[in-house]
Amino acid sequence: MISPRIEINLRKIAHNARTLVDLYGSNGIKVSGVTKAICGHSEIVATLINSGIKTLGDSRLGNIINMRENGIEAHFLLLRGPMLSQVEQVVQNADCSLNSEIVILRALSKFALELGLIHQVILMVELGDLREGLMPDELDKTIAKLLELKGLRLMGLGTNLACMGGIIPDENNMNQLSAIANSVEKKFRIKLEVISGGNSANYHWFMHTTDIGRVNDLRLGESIFLGCETIHRKPIPGLFTDAFQLVAEAIEVQSKPSLPFGIIGQNAAGCKPSFKDRGTIKRALLGIGQQDVMISDLTPLSKIDILSSSSDHIVVDTGKTNLKVGQEVRFNINYNALLSLMTSSYVSKLIVE
Ligand SMILES: *Cc1c(COP(=O)(O)O)cnc(C)c1O
């Protein structure tokens, strides 16, 4: 079979998506499916839609354009703030975008008017994680200007935590978001339809809060695909954590020392490596490397040890597995690995169920 490959279990993804849609839906929160880690892969996206997800969010406009071209019918949300150089395509291809810059909003408005379209906007509020979003005391000023812009519709507010600063979504910041929403509505006499409270990191807040306040939307990627929350990276009960597996093939298996011999200078990555002495071991080279995935993001599913990697090879200690040339090795993967493996054109994507 072709390798390296990422095996994709659609049944498990469907189960995870449906379970999360039901869980959050039980308290009035809609799930937007985040497709960036799977690069808008058609069959996976179709699985999300069939599992009750209506909005698809992606940070890359190219993925949104591909999904549309592949006939996926959904409400498309651009997650990363639009670039000034792409606002026209944003208006043409995304129904809604997350925003924080008035300069961008003016440009979106101009193209929306030209194209005769209404572009929906969710304004992002900075609540401590220090990635995108307006500081709360800057919000009113921007909203006042935004409400003057034709061709745009302010759908609501959003926030994003646990990405840059590792800030945990909790009662405090979620209540703050609700309070800001209420005050904006009162001040501008408008109704905010969407309050998008965050991502897969919002799981514990949701499970423990007594009042979700105004939050009625979460943008979920990792918990759907990998079945875990993202504060402690613990499995969410009832979800599959192995919907994706990496399979790579052994291209050399030789008994060799575990320590390099000769004088040590720099390796391919430009650093002076150090290794543990395990005596003579059976070393296998796998036909996949750093161009596709980082070894720190892989967990072997057999009793082998990952030793090292370069651009096109991963080296493992085969241990007692008796791995032979041409045989395959399986790995569980984390979110970083999912991102890079789905992005790598050298890794084939195989639907297994
Ligand atoms: C990637 C992303 C998400 C999804 O995050 P997960 O941790 O995968 O659930 C949500 N919102 C924004 C703005 C994102 O960029």
Ligand as a Chemical Component Dictionary entry (heavy atoms), coordinates in Angstrom:
data_LIG
# 
_chem_comp.id                   LIG 
_chem_comp.type                 NON-POLYMER 
_chem_comp.pdbx_formal_charge   0 
_chem_comp.three_letter_code    LIG 
# 
loop_
_chem_comp_atom.comp_id 
_chem_comp_atom.atom_id 
_chem_comp_atom.alt_atom_id 
_chem_comp_atom.type_symbol 
_chem_comp_atom.charge 
_chem_comp_atom.model_Cartn_x 
_chem_comp_atom.model_Cartn_y 
_chem_comp_atom.model_Cartn_z 
_chem_comp_atom.pdbx_ordinal 
LIG C1 C1 C 0 -7.808  27.262 14.853 1  
LIG C2 C2 C 0 -8.840  28.120 15.426 2  
LIG C3 C3 C 0 -9.898  27.565 16.165 3  
LIG C4 C4 C 0 -9.994  26.094 16.456 4  
LIG O1 O1 O 0 -9.195  25.745 17.531 5  
LIG P1 P1 P 0 -9.188  24.263 18.133 6  
LIG O2 O2 O 0 -8.319  24.354 19.313 7  
LIG O3 O3 O 0 -8.643  23.376 17.070 8  
LIG O4 O4 O 0 -10.588 23.919 18.471 9  
LIG C5 C5 C 0 -10.866 28.424 16.642 10 
LIG N1 N1 N 0 -10.804 29.758 16.436 11 
LIG C6 C6 C 0 -9.807  30.326 15.740 12 
LIG C7 C7 C 0 -9.793  31.793 15.550 13 
LIG C8 C8 C 0 -8.791  29.523 15.212 14 
LIG O5 O5 O 0 -7.796  30.095 14.537 15 
# 
loop_
_chem_comp_bond.comp_id 
_chem_comp_bond.atom_id_1 
_chem_comp_bond.atom_id_2 
_chem_comp_bond.value_order 
_chem_comp_bond.pdbx_ordinal 
LIG C1 C2 SING 1  
LIG C2 C3 SING 2  
LIG C2 C8 DOUB 3  
LIG C3 C4 SING 4  
LIG C3 C5 DOUB 5  
LIG C4 O1 SING 6  
LIG O1 P1 SING 7  
LIG P1 O2 DOUB 8  
LIG P1 O3 SING 9  
LIG P1 O4 SING 10 
LIG C5 N1 SING 11 
LIG N1 C6 DOUB 12 
LIG C6 C7 SING 13 
LIG C6 C8 SING 14 
LIG C8 O5 SING 15 
# 
